[in-house]
């Protein structure tokens, strides 16, 4: 087996975190191979909410025109505020800020959002290949590339550094991170997402519902157009399992509630119903760097424990990963000792907010 590296960096997973890292590294002049098992555009189960901070990161990477074009095409739906409905029916209203250059928050279905960043990574110089990664390529305990399955065969693809951005069920994370260093149930959640058409909406406002039927989680209605919305609900995994809840029944009960049912026109049923799990960024001491590899986004578990959102943190970690990897390659040292500054940078950027978000629901629900 050849020991010659084929690329400087391999990024596994072309979602927001991986594509952002690939774009930033390609813009820094690095030879980047971006791998994903699916072709783009493709759907991804998500609430689809994209914060102002996330959009500003995209602008910094040169995607401002692409974001505005997607809004013009009707793929990104701009937001100007939120409604938070309490168990007793009281409603809190809050306005969203815009950025200094007119940046906004959006509901952006992942079918469109992820494709914008993946295409930008390729336009920035990263090479994209559709292939299934079956695991890291290990030599003397060091990651030296990945094993891929494509066109009916398997082969090794080499690089000094591998960035794992392959989601919450990350193959790289499960094989590199020790079993004892995985997420515990109290730092995980389960959620359901669907789309529904013909629903009366509050234009350009996301809605959160803290009804008793979904506590200690929440339900949401996020407008993705004039009469279509991303709807769903989520709950912490340990509570969900303890009470043996059923997410599809919970969604049905939510849509049948007196305040929601009259808003459903023509009796249309939800479509594209999907369930997924989330790993919160609130568990201390998790390992995100290894000899020759690091994890970003959902693969690392950088999901906000309060909102369940992971896009903004995925972009933050993608940028920090690119910075760390570029520096390590300049030093010629991609050991864990060299890469572990990435963990410090992620902690500085996200940890305080993650812990606050983890404990806030106790006060909020009370």
TIZATI-653919 format. One record per residue (C-alpha): x, y, z. Coordinates in steps of 0.5 Angstrom, whole numbers, padded with zeros to 4 digits, always signed. Example, Ala and Ser with C-alpha at 12.3 -4.5 7.8 and 13.67 -1.06 7.14 Angstrom:
2
+0025-0009+0016 +0027-0002+0014 
This chain:
366
+0000+0000+0000 +0003+0007-0002 +0005+0012+0003 +0005+0018-0001 -0001+0023+0001 -0006+0024-0005 -0008+0031-0001 -0006+0035+0004 -0013+0035+0008 -0019+0030+0007 -0026+0033+0009 -0031+0027+0011 -0038+0030+0010 -0040+0036+0006 -0045+0039+0010 -0045+0046+0013 -0039+0044+0018 -0035+0040+0013 -0036+0045+0007 -0034+0051+0011 -0028+0048+0013 -0026+0045+0006 -0028+0052+0003 -0023+0056+0008 -0018+0051+0007 -0018+0052+0000 -0018+0059+0000 -0012+0058+0004 -0009+0055-0002 -0009+0048+0001 -0011+0041-0003 -0017+0039+0000 -0021+0033-0002 -0029+0034+0000 -0032+0027+0001 -0040+0025+0002 -0044+0019+0001 -0049+0023-0002 -0050+0028-0009 -0052+0035-0008 -0057+0038-0007 -0060+0033-0002 -0064+0033+0004 -0062+0033+0011 -0067+0033+0017 -0066+0039+0021 -0071+0045+0024 -0068+0049+0018 -0067+0055+0022 -0060+0059+0020 -0058+0065+0025 -0055+0072+0023 -0049+0070+0026 -0048+0064+0021 -0050+0068+0016 -0045+0073+0018 -0040+0067+0017 -0042+0065+0010 -0041+0073+0008 -0034+0072+0011 -0032+0066+0007 -0035+0070+0001 -0042+0067+0000 -0046+0074+0001 -0048+0074-0006 -0050+0067-0006 -0054+0068+0000 -0058+0074-0003 -0059+0070-0009 -0062+0064-0006 -0067+0069-0002 -0069+0072-0009 -0070+0065-0011 -0075+0064-0005 -0070+0058-0002 -0068+0062+0004 -0074+0065+0008 -0072+0071+0012 -0074+0072+0019 -0075+0079+0023 -0078+0076+0030 -0080+0070+0034 -0086+0068+0038 -0085+0064+0045 -0092+0061+0047 -0092+0059+0054 -0096+0053+0057 -0101+0057+0060 -0102+0061+0053 -0098+0067+0054 -0094+0069+0048 -0087+0073+0048 -0085+0077+0042 -0078+0079+0040 -0075+0082+0034 -0069+0080+0031 -0063+0084+0029 -0060+0085+0022 -0053+0085+0021 -0049+0092+0019 -0049+0090+0011 -0057+0088+0012 -0055+0080+0014 -0062+0077+0016 -0064+0070+0020 -0067+0065+0015 -0071+0059+0015 -0067+0055+0010 -0069+0048+0008 -0062+0044+0008 -0064+0042+0001 -0062+0049-0001 -0057+0051+0005 -0052+0045+0004 -0052+0046-0003 -0050+0053-0003 -0044+0052+0002 -0042+0045-0002 -0042+0049-0008 -0038+0055-0005 -0033+0050-0003 -0032+0047-0010 -0031+0054-0013 -0026+0056-0008 -0022+0050-0010 -0024+0044-0006 -0025+0037-0010 -0031+0034-0009 -0032+0026-0009 -0038+0022-0008 -0036+0016-0004 -0038+0013+0003 -0032+0013+0008 -0032+0006+0012 -0027+0009+0017 -0020+0012+0018 -0014+0009+0015 -0010+0008+0021 -0002+0007+0022 +0001+0006+0028 -0005+0009+0032 -0004+0015+0027 -0010+0017+0022 -0007+0018+0015 -0013+0018+0011 -0019+0014+0010 -0022+0008+0007 -0028+0009+0002 -0033+0005-0002 -0034+0007-0009 -0036+0004-0015 -0037-0003-0012 -0030-0003-0009 -0026+0000-0003 -0019+0004-0003 -0015+0008+0001 -0015+0015+0000 -0009+0019+0004 -0008+0026+0007 -0004+0028+0013 -0010+0031+0016 -0017+0028+0016 -0023+0033+0018 -0029+0029+0021 -0036+0032+0019 -0040+0026+0018 -0046+0028+0023 -0049+0025+0029 -0048+0018+0027 -0040+0020+0025 -0036+0014+0023 -0030+0017+0024 -0032+0019+0031 -0035+0012+0033 -0028+0009+0031 -0023+0014+0034 -0027+0017+0040 -0026+0012+0046 -0033+0008+0048 -0032+0012+0055 -0032+0018+0052 -0038+0018+0048 -0045+0023+0050 -0049+0021+0055 -0056+0021+0055 -0057+0027+0059 -0053+0031+0054 -0057+0028+0048 -0064+0029+0045 -0069+0026+0040 -0073+0030+0035 -0078+0030+0029 -0079+0034+0023 -0084+0035+0018 -0086+0040+0013 -0093+0042+0012 -0097+0046+0007 -0103+0050+0007 -0102+0053+0014 -0103+0060+0017 -0097+0063+0019 -0094+0069+0022 -0090+0072+0017 -0083+0072+0018 -0083+0070+0025 -0081+0063+0028 -0085+0060+0033 -0083+0056+0039 -0089+0052+0044 -0087+0050+0051 -0094+0046+0052 -0095+0041+0057 -0095+0036+0052 -0088+0037+0050 -0085+0039+0056 -0079+0038+0058 -0078+0040+0050 -0081+0044+0045 -0085+0044+0039 -0084+0049+0033 -0087+0052+0027 -0082+0055+0022 -0084+0059+0016 -0081+0057+0010 -0085+0061+0005 -0092+0064+0005 -0096+0058+0007 -0091+0052+0008 -0087+0051+0014 -0082+0046+0018 -0086+0044+0024 -0083+0039+0029 -0081+0038+0036 -0076+0035+0041 -0074+0032+0048 -0068+0030+0052 -0067+0023+0050 -0067+0021+0057 -0073+0024+0059 -0076+0021+0052 -0074+0014+0054 -0076+0014+0061 -0083+0016+0060 -0084+0012+0053 -0086+0018+0049 -0088+0017+0041 -0086+0023+0037 -0091+0022+0032 -0096+0022+0037 -0094+0028+0040 -0094+0031+0033 -0101+0029+0032 -0103+0032+0039 -0099+0038+0038 -0103+0039+0031 -0110+0038+0034 -0109+0043+0040 -0114+0048+0040 -0109+0054+0038 -0106+0050+0032 -0112+0046+0029 -0116+0052+0026 -0109+0054+0023 -0109+0048+0018 -0112+0049+0012 -0115+0044+0007 -0114+0039+0012 -0107+0037+0009 -0102+0032+0013 -0095+0033+0014 -0090+0031+0009 -0083+0028+0010 -0084+0026+0017 -0077+0024+0020 -0074+0023+0026 -0066+0024+0029 -0062+0024+0035 -0058+0030+0037 -0051+0030+0041 -0051+0037+0045 -0045+0041+0046 -0046+0041+0054 -0042+0035+0056 -0035+0037+0059 -0029+0033+0057 -0030+0030+0050 -0024+0029+0045 -0025+0032+0039 -0018+0032+0036 -0013+0026+0035 -0007+0024+0031 -0008+0026+0024 -0015+0028+0025 -0021+0032+0028 -0028+0033+0029 -0033+0039+0027 -0040+0040+0027 -0045+0035+0029 -0040+0029+0029 -0036+0033+0035 -0043+0034+0038 -0043+0042+0038 -0051+0042+0038 -0054+0048+0042 -0058+0044+0048 -0063+0050+0049 -0065+0051+0041 -0063+0044+0039 -0059+0048+0033 -0053+0046+0030 -0052+0050+0024 -0048+0056+0027 -0044+0052+0032 -0042+0047+0026 -0040+0054+0022 -0036+0056+0028 -0032+0049+0029 -0031+0049+0021 -0027+0056+0021 -0023+0054+0027 -0022+0047+0024 -0019+0050+0018 -0015+0055+0022 -0012+0050+0026 -0010+0045+0021 -0007+0050+0016 -0003+0052+0022 -0001+0045+0024 +0001+0044+0016 +0005+0050+0016 +0009+0047+0022 +0009+0040+0019 +0006+0037+0026 -0001+0034+0025 +0000+0030+0032 -0006+0031+0037 -0001+0035+0041 -0001+0040+0035 -0008+0040+0034 -0011+0040+0041 -0011+0048+0041 -0017+0047+0036 -0021+0044+0043 -0019+0050+0046 -0021+0055+0041 -0028+0051+0041 -0029+0052+0048 -0027+0059+0048 -0032+0060+0042 -0038+0056+0045 -0037+0053+0052 -0040+0058+0056 -0046+0059+0051 -0047+0051+0051 -0047+0051+0059 -0052+0056+0060 -0056+0053+0054 -0056+0047+0058 -0058+0049+0065 -0063+0055+0062 -0069+0050+0061 -0070+0049+0068 -0071+0056+0069 -0075+0057+0063 -0080+0051+0064 -0081+0053+0071 
